[in-house]
Amino acid sequence: MTSILLEAEAIVNGPRAADYGDAAENWANTARIASAITGLNLEAVDLVLIMMAVKLARLRTTPNHHDSIVDMAGYAEILSRVTK
C-alpha cells in the first residue's frame, strides 16, 4: 500500500501540475475569480482552506473515503505553497 502522503505528492506534482501549471499561480488565479464573483477580497489561502473544509465535511460522513483523505494531504501541500 502506498503512503497517502506519497500518493498526494504524486498527484500534486504529477497530473495536476501538468494539467494546471504552478499550483500557487493557479490558486492565485482562482482567488481572483472567486473575489470577482463574491465581491470579497479572497486570497489563495482562503480558497485552499475552503476546499479543506469541503473534504472535512465529506470525511465526517465517510471517514474512510480514501480519495478524500489523499485530497486533504494534497491540500496541505498546496497550503504550504500558497503561504510562502
C-alpha positions in Angstrom: 0.0 0.0 0.0 1.3 3.4 -1.0 1.6 6.1 1.7 -1.2 8.7 1.4 1.5 11.4 1.6 3.4 9.9 -1.3 0.1 9.4 -3.3 -0.9 13.1 -2.7 2.6 14.3 -3.6 2.5 12.3 -6.9 -0.9 13.8 -7.8 0.1 17.4 -6.9 3.4 17.3 -8.7 2.3 15.0 -11.5 -1.0 15.2 -13.3 -2.3 18.3 -11.6 1.0 20.2 -12.3 1.0 19.0 -15.9 -2.7 19.9 -16.4 -2.9 23.2 -14.5 0.7 24.6 -14.1 2.2 26.0 -11.0 -0.1 25.4 -8.0 0.4 28.7 -6.3 -0.2 30.6 -9.5 -3.3 28.6 -10.3 -4.8 29.2 -6.8 -4.0 32.9 -7.0 -5.9 33.0 -10.3 -8.8 31.1 -8.7 -8.8 33.6 -5.8 -9.1 36.5 -8.2 -12.0 34.8 -10.0 -13.8 34.0 -6.7 -13.2 37.5 -5.5 -14.9 38.9 -8.6 -17.8 36.5 -8.2 -18.4 37.1 -4.5 -17.3 40.8 -4.2 -15.0 39.7 -1.3 -11.2 40.1 -1.2 -10.3 36.4 -1.2 -6.8 35.0 -1.3 -5.4 31.7 -2.4 -5.1 30.6 1.2 -8.8 31.2 1.8 -9.8 29.0 -1.1 -7.5 26.2 -0.1 -8.9 26.3 3.4 -12.4 26.2 2.0 -11.6 23.1 -0.1 -10.1 21.5 3.0 -13.4 22.3 4.8 -15.3 20.6 2.0 -13.1 17.5 2.4 -13.6 17.5 6.2 -17.4 17.7 5.7 -17.2 14.8 3.4 -15.0 12.8 5.7 -17.4 13.4 8.5 -19.9 11.3 6.5 -17.5 8.8 5.2 -14.3 8.9 7.3 -12.6 6.1 5.5 -13.0 7.5 2.0 -9.5 7.1 0.6 -9.7 9.8 -2.1 -10.8 12.5 0.4 -8.0 11.6 2.7 -5.5 11.9 -0.1 -7.1 15.1 -1.2 -6.6 16.5 2.3 -2.9 15.7 2.2 -2.7 17.3 -1.2 -4.4 20.5 0.0 -2.0 20.6 2.9 0.8 20.6 0.4 -0.9 23.4 -1.6 -1.5 25.4 1.6 2.2 25.3 2.3 2.9 26.6 -1.2 0.5 29.5 -1.2 1.6 30.7 2.2 5.3 31.1 1.3 
